[in-house]
Amino acid sequence: MKAQKFVLMLGLLFAMASTAMCLEITDDFSTDHDYLTSGVSGTVWDGFIYNGGDFATQDASVTVAKAEGGVLNLTSASGSWENEEDDGLFLYLDVQGGQDFTASMYIAEYAWVDYHDIGLMARNGASSTEDHVQHRYFTGWSVNNAIRSVDNGATTYVKTASMDAMPYIQLVKLGATFSIRGSMDGIEYTDLETIERTDLADVDLQVGIFQATYIGNSGTVALDDFRLTIPNVSYIAPTNVNEECALDSTVQWDILTDTIEYVDLYFGTDNEPNLTDGDQFKVLDMVPADIGVMEYVPTLEYDTTYYWRVDSYEPNTAPGATDYFKTTGPVWSFKTLPPIPYPYKVDPDFAAVPEAGSIDMFQGGVNIETYQWYKDGVVLVEGSKYANVTSATLTVNDFTIDDEGGYYCELGNAAGSSASQPADIMLARLTTYYDMDMIEGEGDALYIPDQVGEFNLNMAKAEDGSYPYLTDGKVGEGSLLFDNSDSTTPEAWGQFAVVDEGVAAFDDITISAWIYWNGGSSWQRIFDFGTGVSTESYMFLTPSTGGTVRFAMTKGANVEQVVDSGTILPTQEWTHVVVTLEGDTARIFINGELKGKNTSFTINPRDLTMTNNLFADAQFENDPYFRGRVDEFKIYNYALSSREIAQDYVNLIGGWVCDYEGQDDIVYDLDNDCQITLSDFAFIAQTWLGSNRVYAEVE
């Protein structure tokens, strides 16, 4: 009922003064109001909460939540809007399910303390778990403006890096797409990041201002000029700036309110100025409108950009008025495909094929009449090795290392031809191997050779002029020692190594090594592959976060995903560490046994930008250098099985380890020694013929 009340209230405001194609509500906080003592009564807001959620730790302390002097002043401590925590401060409006919106706000004053979050949030208040999207304003650690998405109580991030914090912020919903925009002046806005949330596309949402300071320090902020805009005409298709439209595309828009009686449609190939040059672009003139989807079927030509705009008319409801309010919509554009074939990506565009296995590759696209497959520029010929070389699906049989390469398809029709981007197809194998037994080169060009590939490990000089060096190892003749201090200012000292871009550009992967850690500060890195900017793409392994070995990845300032072992790496001893990624599952193994698993790893290493690939150093400049030795570092382009990892470990160490991934199949291992023996039957015998049955009494 609140959502309906909200829409009606907005409609009233719109009828009184609107000249924009939207329903709009604003608050400039010019009327003094204390939300702590009076709630939202007498204001435009629908709700104000803190310490009141289903998952609240209920320790948030809100000192000030007051509109005064033309700004909204907020001060709080010990609250949180992360994961399932929902005891931060939230002042919101109800928005009806399925409605798009733009929420805007100006951050007039912001006092930085650790973990002080402020921003705009769209939240499913009826969800049984915490589900929301935020435009998060957070000036610490170069985050500045960021998306935070909490889905089913789990937090992910989309961060905007290498940019000044923008105090004018927007959170935009368009269908299932949530976007954040920022501005320095409130006039020119920059599109920052987007995230898809299909679960929030059609449900009622609470939309408004959140604030939280996750520790005991009080965070204080002053806010101004809140605005929530809901369009009453929503464009549907073609999507804006779509450059892959077929000639049979239709233009569609949705009428969201029955107050609109007529629409005009402007459509053309000239966007100067905004299709308003007289009526030459008007194709629909004062067409009656009803709630629902309307469409126009244009005649389109190949390889042409088209622009379109919908204007709407609503009656002037003032006494005696007979005219209409005309509202001019935004201009959208789309481009049609060229007449020659338009290829999609080869599917799959990367694969690691088992030895002697086969692979099928599919070439999709538009306007295709003929197909011809190639490998590395050489036309493929039908035979036992290659099948269906002139069709959409190519099969490569009996795969060997000689079959590795770039596979693509040349597509043709009467208008011409075009080729797809090559798919990178490899043999499933060990792709990089540093045995750490020999350093080659001279002067400043020292490196450990890659024994199976082309990615040598290059030694980097520390500030004191020293390099990593060889010492006793676990396997073979040596290991690589990073002889670093545990300084609290690690940037002043550091031995590390660097490997070229492409070393880990796979979908699935295994990374393994023997590690001898000398201990020290948390957040050291065994390796950290990324861009050199801490908040952009990275993939790292740390021996300790303070509580666990962790493997973590983030994509292009996107979602950080982690898998933990549960304990930190032992010190002053050799430990075998393996990380695997297979599909959406990440695993971490310590000394041959599975210690951690995350089935929600949606990022692939190949998706990352990894131009700054470090050993013993971090993308985060204030994190310490690694202290210790590394031996037998290996990268595979596929995920080893838990049994293969255990086998590699015991082949060197002896004894046995438990393959916990297969342990579920042994249901009668009652003494938990990873096998069924007579001792398990002894457990059964102890309770043989035991019974908890209750029978009827016999008189």
C-alpha positions as CSV (number, residue, x, y, z in Angstrom):
1,M,0.0,0.0,0.0
2,K,2.9,2.4,0.6
3,A,4.0,2.0,-3.0
4,Q,0.6,3.0,-4.2
5,K,0.5,6.0,-1.9
6,F,3.9,7.0,-3.1
7,V,2.9,6.9,-6.8
8,L,-0.3,8.9,-6.1
9,M,1.6,11.5,-4.2
10,L,4.1,11.9,-7.0
11,G,1.3,12.1,-9.5
12,L,-0.2,15.0,-7.5
13,L,3.1,16.8,-7.5
14,F,3.5,16.1,-11.2
15,A,0.1,17.5,-12.1
16,M,0.8,20.6,-10.2
17,A,4.1,21.6,-11.7
18,S,5.8,19.0,-13.8
19,T,7.1,19.7,-17.3
20,A,9.3,16.6,-17.4
21,M,8.3,13.1,-18.6
22,C,8.4,11.7,-15.1
23,L,7.0,11.4,-11.6
24,E,9.3,13.2,-9.2
25,I,9.7,13.8,-5.5
26,T,12.4,16.0,-4.0
27,D,13.6,17.0,-0.5
28,D,16.0,20.0,-0.1
29,F,15.8,19.6,3.7
30,S,14.8,23.2,4.1
31,T,12.2,22.3,6.7
32,D,13.7,21.3,10.0
33,H,12.8,17.8,11.1
34,D,14.3,15.4,13.7
35,Y,13.9,11.8,12.3
36,L,15.2,10.3,15.5
37,T,12.4,11.7,17.6
38,S,9.6,12.2,15.1
39,G,10.2,9.5,12.5
40,V,8.9,10.4,9.0
41,S,5.6,11.9,10.0
42,G,5.0,15.1,8.1
43,T,7.7,14.5,5.6
44,V,7.8,13.1,2.0
45,W,9.6,10.0,3.2
46,D,8.0,6.5,3.8
47,G,10.3,5.1,6.3
48,F,13.4,5.6,8.6
49,I,15.2,2.6,10.1
50,Y,18.3,1.6,12.1
51,N,18.8,-1.3,14.4
52,G,15.5,-2.7,13.2
53,G,16.3,-5.3,10.6
54,D,15.9,-9.1,10.7
55,F,19.7,-9.5,10.6
56,A,20.7,-6.5,12.7
57,T,23.4,-6.9,15.3
58,Q,21.5,-4.0,17.0
59,D,24.6,-2.1,18.1
60,A,24.3,0.9,15.8
61,S,24.3,4.3,17.6
62,V,22.6,7.1,15.7
63,T,23.4,10.5,17.3
64,V,22.0,12.8,14.7
65,A,19.4,12.3,12.0
66,K,18.0,15.8,11.5
67,A,17.1,18.1,8.6
68,E,18.4,21.5,9.8
69,G,19.7,24.6,8.0
70,G,18.9,23.3,4.6
71,V,20.9,20.0,4.8
72,L,20.3,16.5,6.3
73,N,22.8,15.9,9.1
74,L,23.6,12.3,9.9
75,T,26.0,11.0,12.6
76,S,26.2,7.3,13.6
77,A,28.6,4.6,14.7
78,S,28.8,0.8,14.8
79,G,26.2,0.2,12.1
80,S,26.5,-1.8,8.9
81,W,24.9,-2.3,5.5
82,E,27.1,-5.2,4.3
83,N,26.4,-9.0,3.9
84,E,23.3,-9.8,6.1
85,E,23.9,-6.9,8.4
86,D,21.1,-4.3,8.3
87,D,21.5,-2.1,11.3
88,G,22.8,1.0,9.5
89,L,20.7,4.1,9.0
90,F,18.3,4.2,6.1
91,L,15.8,6.9,5.1
92,Y,13.7,5.7,2.2
93,L,10.8,6.0,-0.2
94,D,8.7,3.1,-1.4
95,V,8.8,2.4,-5.2
96,Q,6.4,0.1,-6.9
97,G,7.7,-3.2,-8.4
98,G,9.0,-2.9,-11.9
99,Q,9.3,0.9,-12.0
100,D,12.6,2.4,-13.2
101,F,14.0,5.4,-11.4
102,T,16.9,7.8,-11.0
103,A,17.8,8.7,-7.4
104,S,20.1,11.7,-6.9
105,M,21.8,13.4,-3.9
106,Y,24.5,15.9,-3.1
107,I,27.1,15.1,-0.4
108,A,27.8,18.6,1.0
109,E,30.1,17.7,3.8
110,Y,31.7,14.3,4.6
111,A,34.0,13.6,7.6
112,W,36.2,10.6,6.9
113,V,36.7,8.1,9.6
114,D,37.5,4.4,9.0
115,Y,34.7,2.5,7.4
116,H,32.3,5.4,7.1
117,D,29.8,4.7,4.3
118,I,27.2,7.0,2.8
119,G,25.2,6.8,-0.3
120,L,22.0,5.8,-2.1
121,M,20.4,2.4,-1.8
122,A,17.6,0.4,-3.5
123,R,16.5,-2.4,-1.2
124,N,14.1,-5.3,-1.2
125,G,12.6,-4.7,2.2
126,A,10.3,-7.8,2.0
127,S,13.2,-10.2,1.2
128,S,13.9,-13.0,3.8
129,T,17.6,-12.2,3.3
130,E,19.4,-8.9,2.7
131,D,19.1,-7.9,-0.9
132,H,20.1,-4.4,-2.1
133,V,22.2,-2.3,-4.4
134,Q,24.1,0.8,-3.3
135,H,25.9,3.8,-4.8
136,R,28.5,3.8,-2.1
137,Y,30.5,7.0,-1.4
138,F,33.7,6.0,0.5
139,T,36.8,8.1,0.2
140,G,39.2,5.6,1.9
141,W,41.6,3.3,0.0
142,S,40.9,5.0,-3.4
143,V,37.3,3.5,-3.5
144,N,35.5,6.9,-3.8
145,N,32.4,6.1,-5.8
146,A,31.4,2.4,-6.0
147,I,28.6,-0.1,-6.4
148,R,28.0,-2.4,-3.6
149,S,25.6,-5.3,-4.3
150,V,24.3,-7.5,-1.6
151,D,22.6,-10.6,-3.0
152,N,21.0,-13.2,-0.7
153,G,23.1,-11.9,2.2
154,A,26.4,-12.0,0.3
155,T,28.3,-8.8,-0.6
156,T,30.1,-8.1,-3.8
157,Y,31.6,-4.9,-5.1
158,V,32.0,-2.9,-8.3
159,K,34.5,-0.2,-7.5
160,T,35.5,2.8,-9.5
161,A,39.2,3.4,-9.3
162,S,41.7,6.2,-10.2
163,M,39.2,8.9,-10.1
164,D,38.4,11.8,-7.7
165,A,35.5,11.3,-5.4
166,M,32.3,12.8,-7.0
167,P,30.0,14.4,-4.4
168,Y,26.9,14.5,-6.7
169,I,25.8,10.9,-6.9
170,Q,23.1,9.0,-8.7
171,L,21.7,5.5,-8.6
172,V,19.8,4.5,-11.7
173,K,17.5,1.5,-12.3
174,L,16.6,0.4,-15.8
175,G,14.9,-3.0,-15.8
176,A,17.4,-5.3,-14.1
177,T,20.4,-3.0,-14.7
178,F,21.5,-0.8,-11.8
179,S,24.0,2.0,-12.6
180,I,25.9,4.6,-10.7
181,R,26.7,8.0,-12.0
182,G,28.8,10.8,-10.5
183,S,29.4,14.5,-11.0
184,M,31.7,17.2,-9.7
185,D,29.3,20.0,-10.3
186,G,25.8,18.4,-10.5
187,I,25.5,19.2,-14.2
188,E,27.8,17.0,-16.2
189,Y,27.4,13.4,-15.0
190,T,29.8,10.5,-15.7
191,D,28.6,6.9,-16.1
192,L,30.7,4.9,-13.7
193,E,29.7,1.2,-13.2
194,T,26.7,-1.1,-13.7
195,I,25.5,-4.4,-12.3
196,E,22.7,-6.7,-13.2
197,R,20.2,-7.8,-10.5
198,T,17.3,-9.7,-12.1
199,D,15.9,-10.5,-8.7
200,L,15.3,-6.8,-8.0
201,A,13.8,-5.9,-11.5
202,D,10.1,-6.4,-10.7
203,V,9.8,-6.3,-6.9
204,D,8.8,-3.4,-4.6
205,L,11.9,-1.5,-3.5
206,Q,12.9,0.9,-0.7
207,V,14.9,3.7,-2.3
208,G,16.8,6.3,-0.4
209,I,19.7,7.4,1.7
210,F,21.9,5.1,3.8
211,Q,24.7,5.8,6.2
212,A,26.8,3.5,8.4
213,T,30.1,3.6,10.2
214,Y,31.2,0.0,10.8
215,I,33.3,0.6,13.9
216,G,33.0,2.7,17.1
217,N,34.1,5.9,15.5
218,S,31.3,8.3,14.7
219,G,30.9,9.2,11.0
220,T,29.3,12.5,10.2
221,V,27.8,13.7,6.9
222,A,25.7,16.6,5.6
223,L,23.5,15.9,2.5
224,D,21.3,18.0,0.3
225,D,19.1,18.0,-2.8
226,F,17.6,14.5,-2.7
227,R,15.6,13.8,-5.8
228,L,13.8,10.6,-7.0
229,T,12.6,10.6,-10.6
230,I,10.4,7.9,-12.0
231,P,9.6,8.0,-15.8
232,N,6.0,7.6,-16.9
233,V,7.2,6.5,-20.4
234,S,9.8,3.8,-20.5
235,Y,11.8,3.0,-23.6
236,I,12.1,-0.7,-24.3
237,A,13.8,-1.5,-27.6
238,P,16.1,-1.3,-29.3
239,T,18.3,-0.7,-26.3
240,N,20.2,2.6,-26.4
241,V,23.3,2.6,-28.5
242,N,22.7,-1.0,-29.7
243,E,24.9,-1.6,-32.7
244,E,23.7,-5.1,-33.6
245,C,20.2,-4.5,-34.8
246,A,18.6,-6.5,-37.5
247,L,16.5,-4.9,-40.3
248,D,13.3,-6.3,-38.8
249,S,13.8,-4.4,-35.5
250,T,10.8,-2.6,-34.1
251,V,10.8,0.5,-31.8
252,Q,8.9,-0.1,-28.5
253,W,8.1,2.0,-25.5
254,D,5.9,1.4,-22.4
255,I,3.2,3.9,-21.2
256,L,3.4,3.6,-17.4
257,T,0.5,5.9,-16.3
258,D,-3.1,6.5,-17.5
259,T,-2.6,10.3,-17.3
260,I,-0.9,10.2,-20.7
261,E,-3.5,10.6,-23.5
262,Y,-1.3,11.1,-26.6
263,V,2.2,10.6,-27.8
264,D,4.4,11.8,-30.7
265,L,7.2,9.7,-32.1
266,Y,10.2,11.2,-33.8
267,F,12.4,8.9,-35.8
268,G,15.2,9.5,-38.2
269,T,18.9,9.3,-39.2
270,D,19.8,12.8,-38.2
271,N,20.3,13.7,-34.5
272,E,20.8,17.5,-35.0
273,P,19.4,19.0,-32.9
274,N,17.7,16.1,-31.0
275,L,15.2,15.4,-33.7
276,T,13.4,18.7,-33.1
277,D,14.1,20.4,-36.5
278,G,10.4,21.1,-37.3
279,D,8.3,18.0,-38.0
280,Q,10.4,16.4,-40.6
281,F,11.3,13.5,-38.2
282,K,7.8,13.1,-36.7
283,V,6.3,9.8,-37.7
284,L,3.5,9.5,-35.2
285,D,1.5,12.7,-34.4
286,M,-0.8,12.9,-31.3
287,V,-1.5,9.1,-31.4
288,P,-3.9,8.0,-28.6
289,A,-2.0,6.2,-25.8
290,D,-3.1,3.5,-23.3
291,I,-1.1,2.0,-20.4
292,G,1.1,-0.7,-21.9
293,V,3.6,-1.3,-24.7
294,M,3.3,0.7,-27.9
295,E,5.4,0.1,-31.0
296,Y,6.4,1.5,-34.4
297,V,7.7,-0.7,-37.3
298,P,10.2,1.3,-39.3
299,T,11.7,0.6,-42.7
300,L,15.4,0.2,-42.0
301,E,18.6,0.0,-44.1
302,Y,21.9,-1.8,-43.5
303,D,24.7,-0.2,-41.5
304,T,22.8,2.9,-40.5
305,T,22.4,4.8,-37.2
306,Y,18.8,5.7,-36.3
307,Y,17.6,8.1,-33.5
308,W,14.2,8.1,-31.9
309,R,12.3,10.0,-29.2
310,V,8.8,9.8,-27.6
311,D,7.0,13.0,-26.5
312,S,3.9,12.6,-24.3
313,Y,0.9,14.7,-23.6
314,E,-1.1,15.0,-20.4
315,P,-4.2,17.1,-19.9
316,N,-3.9,20.3,-17.9
317,T,-6.3,19.6,-15.0
318,A,-6.6,23.3,-13.9
319,P,-10.2,24.5,-13.8
320,G,-11.3,25.6,-17.3
321,A,-8.1,24.4,-19.0
322,T,-8.3,22.6,-22.3
323,D,-4.6,22.4,-23.2
324,Y,-2.0,19.7,-22.5
325,F,1.4,19.5,-20.8
326,K,3.8,18.3,-23.5
327,T,6.9,16.5,-22.1
328,T,9.9,15.8,-24.3
329,G,11.6,12.5,-23.9
330,P,15.2,11.6,-24.2
331,V,16.8,10.6,-27.6
332,W,17.9,7.0,-28.0
333,S,19.9,5.6,-30.9
334,F,20.6,2.2,-32.5
335,K,22.6,1.0,-35.5
336,T,21.7,-1.7,-38.0
337,L,24.1,-4.5,-39.0
338,P,26.1,-4.2,-42.2
339,P,25.0,-6.3,-45.2
340,I,28.0,-8.6,-45.0
341,P,27.9,-11.4,-42.5
342,Y,28.1,-10.3,-38.9
343,P,30.0,-13.0,-36.8
344,Y,29.5,-13.7,-33.1
345,K,32.2,-15.1,-31.0
346,V,33.2,-18.7,-31.6
347,D,31.7,-20.8,-28.9
348,P,33.8,-21.7,-26.9
349,D,36.3,-18.9,-27.5
350,F,38.8,-20.6,-25.2
351,A,39.2,-24.3,-24.2
352,A,41.7,-26.7,-22.8
353,V,41.1,-30.1,-24.5
354,P,42.3,-33.4,-22.9
355,E,45.0,-35.3,-24.7
356,A,43.4,-37.4,-27.6
357,G,40.0,-35.8,-26.9
358,S,37.8,-33.9,-29.3
359,I,36.2,-30.5,-29.3
360,D,33.2,-28.9,-31.1
361,M,33.3,-25.2,-31.9
362,F,30.2,-23.3,-33.1
363,Q,30.1,-20.1,-35.2
364,G,27.0,-18.0,-34.9
365,G,26.1,-14.7,-36.5
366,V,23.7,-12.9,-38.8
367,N,23.4,-12.8,-42.6
368,I,25.5,-15.9,-43.1
369,E,25.3,-18.1,-46.2
370,T,28.6,-19.9,-46.3
371,Y,31.2,-21.1,-43.7
372,Q,34.9,-21.9,-44.0
373,W,37.0,-22.7,-40.9
374,Y,40.7,-21.8,-40.5
375,K,43.5,-22.4,-37.9
376,D,46.2,-19.8,-37.6
377,G,45.5,-18.5,-41.1
378,V,45.5,-21.9,-42.8
379,V,42.3,-23.2,-44.4
380,L,41.1,-26.5,-42.8
381,V,40.4,-29.5,-45.0
382,E,37.8,-32.1,-44.3
383,G,39.2,-35.4,-43.0
384,S,39.8,-37.5,-39.8
385,K,41.3,-34.6,-37.9
386,Y,38.8,-31.9,-38.9
387,A,35.1,-32.5,-39.5
388,N,32.4,-30.1,-40.9
389,V,34.9,-27.4,-42.0
390,T,32.3,-25.7,-44.1
391,S,29.5,-25.7,-41.6
392,A,28.6,-23.8,-38.5
393,T,30.1,-26.4,-36.2
394,L,33.7,-27.5,-36.5
395,T,34.9,-30.7,-34.8
396,V,38.6,-31.3,-34.0
397,N,39.5,-34.9,-33.2
398,D,42.4,-36.7,-31.5
399,F,43.7,-33.5,-30.0
400,T,47.4,-33.1,-29.4
401,I,49.7,-30.2,-28.7
402,D,50.2,-29.7,-32.4
403,D,46.5,-28.8,-32.6
404,E,46.8,-25.8,-30.3
405,G,46.1,-22.5,-32.0
406,G,43.6,-19.8,-33.0
407,Y,40.5,-21.2,-34.8
408,Y,38.1,-18.9,-36.7
409,C,35.5,-19.0,-39.4
410,E,35.2,-16.9,-42.5
411,L,31.6,-16.2,-43.3
412,G,30.2,-15.2,-46.7
413,N,27.1,-14.0,-48.5
414,A,26.3,-12.2,-51.8
415,A,27.4,-8.9,-50.2
416,G,30.8,-10.0,-49.1
417,S,32.6,-11.8,-46.3
418,S,33.9,-11.4,-42.8
419,A,35.8,-13.4,-40.3
420,S,35.3,-14.1,-36.6
421,Q,37.9,-13.5,-33.9
422,P,40.1,-16.5,-33.3
423,A,39.2,-18.9,-30.5
424,D,42.2,-19.9,-28.4
425,I,42.2,-23.7,-28.2
426,M,44.9,-25.5,-26.1
427,L,45.8,-28.9,-24.9
428,A,45.0,-29.4,-21.2
429,R,48.5,-29.3,-19.8
430,L,51.1,-27.8,-17.5
431,T,51.8,-24.4,-19.1
432,T,54.3,-22.7,-16.7
433,Y,56.8,-24.4,-14.4
434,Y,59.5,-22.7,-12.3
435,D,61.7,-25.4,-10.7
436,M,63.7,-22.7,-8.9
437,D,66.9,-24.6,-9.4
438,M,68.8,-22.1,-11.6
439,I,68.9,-18.3,-12.2
440,E,70.0,-17.3,-15.7
441,G,71.0,-14.0,-17.3
442,E,73.4,-11.4,-16.1
443,G,73.5,-7.9,-14.7
444,D,70.0,-6.5,-14.1
445,A,68.5,-9.1,-16.5
446,L,68.2,-12.1,-14.2
447,Y,65.5,-14.7,-14.5
448,I,64.3,-18.2,-13.7
449,P,63.5,-20.0,-16.9
450,D,60.0,-21.4,-17.6
451,Q,60.7,-25.1,-18.1
452,V,57.6,-25.8,-20.2
453,G,56.5,-22.4,-21.6
454,E,57.5,-18.9,-22.6
455,F,56.9,-16.9,-19.3
456,N,60.3,-16.6,-17.6
457,L,60.3,-15.3,-14.0
458,N,62.2,-12.0,-14.0
459,M,64.1,-10.9,-10.8
460,A,63.3,-7.4,-9.7
461,K,65.9,-5.3,-7.8
462,A,65.1,-4.2,-4.3
463,E,65.7,-0.6,-3.2
464,D,68.9,-1.7,-1.5
465,G,70.2,-3.2,-4.8
466,S,69.6,-6.8,-3.8
467,Y,67.7,-9.5,-5.8
468,P,65.8,-12.7,-4.7
469,Y,68.3,-15.5,-4.6
470,L,68.5,-19.3,-4.6
471,T,68.9,-21.3,-1.4
472,D,68.0,-24.9,-0.2
473,G,64.7,-26.1,-1.5
474,K,62.0,-28.7,-1.0
475,V,62.5,-30.4,-4.4
476,G,65.5,-30.5,-6.6
477,E,68.5,-28.3,-6.1
478,G,67.1,-25.1,-4.8
479,S,64.3,-22.6,-4.0
480,L,63.8,-18.9,-4.5
481,L,64.3,-16.9,-1.4
482,F,62.6,-13.5,-0.9
483,D,64.8,-12.1,1.9
484,N,62.6,-9.3,3.0
485,S,62.2,-7.5,6.3
486,D,58.9,-7.3,8.2
487,S,59.0,-3.5,8.1
488,T,55.9,-1.5,8.8
489,T,56.8,0.6,5.8
490,P,57.4,-2.2,3.2
491,E,57.7,0.2,0.3
492,A,61.2,1.1,1.6
493,W,62.5,-2.4,1.0
494,G,61.6,-5.3,-1.1
495,Q,62.8,-8.2,-3.2
496,F,60.2,-9.5,-5.7
497,A,59.9,-11.0,-9.2
498,V,57.8,-10.2,-12.3
499,V,56.3,-12.4,-15.0
500,D,54.8,-11.2,-18.4
501,E,51.2,-10.7,-19.2
502,G,49.3,-13.8,-20.3
503,V,50.9,-16.3,-17.9
504,A,47.5,-17.2,-16.4
505,A,45.0,-16.2,-19.1
506,F,42.7,-19.3,-18.8
507,D,39.2,-20.1,-17.8
508,D,39.9,-23.0,-15.5
509,I,43.3,-23.1,-13.7
510,T,45.5,-24.8,-11.2
511,I,48.3,-23.0,-9.4
512,S,50.5,-25.0,-7.1
513,A,53.8,-24.4,-5.1
514,W,55.8,-25.4,-2.1
515,I,56.0,-22.5,0.3
516,Y,58.3,-21.9,3.2
517,W,57.0,-18.9,5.0
518,N,59.1,-17.0,7.5
519,G,56.0,-15.4,9.0
520,G,55.4,-11.7,9.8
521,S,52.7,-9.3,8.9
522,S,49.3,-10.2,7.4
523,W,48.5,-9.6,3.7
524,Q,51.9,-10.6,2.3
525,R,51.6,-12.0,-1.2
526,I,53.0,-15.3,-2.6
527,F,51.8,-13.9,-5.9
528,D,49.6,-11.1,-7.0
529,F,48.7,-10.7,-10.7
530,G,46.9,-7.5,-11.7
531,T,47.1,-4.1,-13.2
532,G,49.2,-2.2,-10.7
533,V,46.2,-0.4,-9.4
534,S,44.9,-1.8,-6.1
535,T,41.2,-1.5,-6.8
536,E,41.2,-2.9,-10.3
537,S,41.7,-6.4,-11.6
538,Y,43.8,-8.7,-9.4
539,M,44.3,-12.4,-8.5
540,F,46.4,-13.1,-5.4
541,L,47.4,-15.7,-2.9
542,T,48.3,-14.6,0.7
543,P,49.7,-16.8,3.4
544,S,47.7,-14.9,6.0
545,T,44.8,-12.4,6.1
546,G,45.3,-12.4,9.9
547,G,43.3,-15.6,10.1
548,T,43.5,-17.7,7.0
549,V,45.3,-18.5,3.7
550,R,43.3,-16.7,1.1
551,F,43.0,-16.8,-2.7
552,A,41.1,-13.8,-4.1
553,M,40.1,-12.3,-7.4
554,T,38.4,-9.2,-8.7
555,K,37.5,-8.2,-12.2
556,G,38.1,-4.7,-13.6
557,A,37.2,-3.0,-10.3
558,N,34.4,-5.5,-10.0
559,V,33.3,-8.3,-7.7
560,E,35.9,-9.6,-5.2
561,Q,35.5,-13.3,-4.7
562,V,37.6,-15.3,-2.2
563,V,38.3,-18.9,-1.0
564,D,39.9,-19.4,2.4
565,S,41.7,-22.3,4.0
566,G,40.5,-21.6,7.5
567,T,43.9,-21.2,9.1
568,I,47.1,-19.2,8.3
569,L,50.1,-20.9,6.6
570,P,52.4,-22.6,9.0
571,T,55.8,-20.8,9.5
572,Q,59.3,-22.2,9.3
573,E,58.3,-25.3,7.5
574,W,57.6,-26.4,3.9
575,T,53.8,-26.5,3.0
576,H,52.3,-27.5,-0.3
577,V,49.6,-25.0,-1.4
578,V,47.3,-25.6,-4.4
579,V,44.5,-23.4,-5.8
580,T,42.1,-24.6,-8.5
581,L,39.3,-22.9,-10.4
582,E,36.8,-25.2,-12.3
583,G,33.7,-23.6,-13.6
584,D,32.2,-21.5,-10.8
585,T,34.1,-23.5,-8.1
586,A,37.3,-22.5,-6.4
587,R,39.2,-24.8,-4.1
588,I,42.2,-24.4,-1.9
589,F,44.3,-27.4,-0.8
590,I,47.0,-27.5,2.0
591,N,49.4,-30.4,2.0
592,G,47.2,-32.5,-0.3
593,E,43.9,-32.0,1.5
594,L,40.9,-29.8,0.6
595,K,40.7,-27.0,3.1
596,G,38.3,-24.5,1.4
597,K,35.7,-24.3,-1.3
598,N,33.6,-21.5,-2.9
599,T,31.0,-22.5,-5.5
600,S,30.2,-18.9,-6.4
601,F,33.4,-17.9,-8.3
602,T,32.0,-16.3,-11.4
603,I,35.2,-14.7,-12.6
604,N,37.7,-16.5,-14.8
605,P,41.4,-15.6,-14.8
606,R,41.1,-15.0,-18.6
607,D,38.6,-12.2,-17.9
608,L,41.1,-10.2,-15.9
609,T,43.5,-7.5,-17.0
610,M,46.8,-8.8,-15.7
611,T,49.6,-6.5,-16.9
612,N,51.5,-6.3,-13.6
613,N,52.2,-9.9,-12.4
614,L,54.1,-10.0,-9.2
615,F,55.7,-12.6,-7.0
616,A,56.3,-11.6,-3.3
617,D,54.8,-8.1,-3.9
618,A,51.2,-6.7,-4.0
619,Q,49.1,-4.4,-6.2
620,F,48.2,-2.7,-2.9
621,E,51.3,-0.5,-2.3
622,N,51.0,-0.5,1.5
623,D,50.8,-4.3,1.8
624,P,54.1,-6.0,2.9
625,Y,56.5,-8.0,0.8
626,F,56.5,-11.8,1.1
627,R,59.1,-13.3,3.5
628,G,60.2,-16.8,2.7
629,R,61.0,-19.3,0.0
630,V,59.0,-20.6,-3.0
631,D,59.7,-23.9,-4.9
632,E,58.1,-25.9,-7.7
633,F,55.7,-23.2,-8.8
634,K,53.3,-24.6,-11.5
635,I,50.4,-23.3,-13.5
636,Y,48.0,-25.6,-15.4
637,N,45.4,-24.4,-17.9
638,Y,42.8,-26.7,-16.3
639,A,41.7,-27.8,-12.8
640,L,43.5,-30.8,-11.3
641,S,41.2,-33.1,-9.4
642,S,41.4,-33.5,-5.7
643,R,42.8,-37.0,-6.1
644,E,45.5,-35.8,-8.5
645,I,46.6,-33.1,-6.1
646,A,46.7,-35.6,-3.2
647,Q,48.6,-38.0,-5.4
648,D,51.3,-35.4,-6.2
649,Y,51.7,-34.6,-2.6
650,V,52.0,-38.2,-1.2
651,N,54.3,-39.2,-4.1
652,L,56.8,-36.8,-2.7
653,I,56.1,-37.0,1.1
654,G,54.8,-40.6,1.4
655,G,52.0,-41.7,3.7
656,W,48.5,-40.8,2.9
657,V,46.0,-37.9,2.9
658,C,42.3,-38.0,2.6
659,D,40.5,-37.1,-0.6
660,Y,37.6,-35.3,1.1
661,E,35.8,-34.7,-2.2
662,G,35.4,-38.5,-2.6
663,Q,34.8,-39.2,1.1
664,D,31.0,-38.7,0.9
665,D,31.0,-42.0,-1.1
666,I,32.3,-43.9,1.9
667,V,29.2,-43.7,4.1
668,Y,30.4,-46.4,6.7
669,D,33.8,-44.7,7.5
670,L,32.7,-44.4,11.1
671,D,36.1,-43.7,12.6
672,N,36.9,-41.0,10.0
673,D,40.2,-42.4,8.9
674,C,39.2,-42.1,5.2
675,Q,38.8,-45.9,4.6
676,I,36.5,-48.7,5.7
677,T,38.2,-51.3,7.9
678,L,37.4,-53.8,10.6
679,S,37.4,-50.9,13.1
680,D,34.4,-49.5,11.4
681,F,32.6,-52.8,11.7
682,A,33.5,-52.8,15.4
683,F,31.6,-49.6,15.8
684,I,28.6,-51.3,14.2
685,A,29.0,-54.4,16.3
686,Q,28.9,-52.4,19.6
687,T,25.3,-51.5,18.8
688,W,24.3,-54.6,17.0
689,L,20.6,-55.5,17.6
690,G,20.2,-52.3,19.6
691,S,16.8,-50.9,19.3
692,N,14.8,-47.8,20.1
693,R,11.5,-49.3,19.1
694,V,8.5,-48.9,21.5
695,Y,5.9,-51.7,21.4
696,A,2.4,-51.9,22.7
697,E,2.2,-53.2,26.3
698,V,0.8,-56.8,26.6
699,E,-1.7,-57.4,29.5
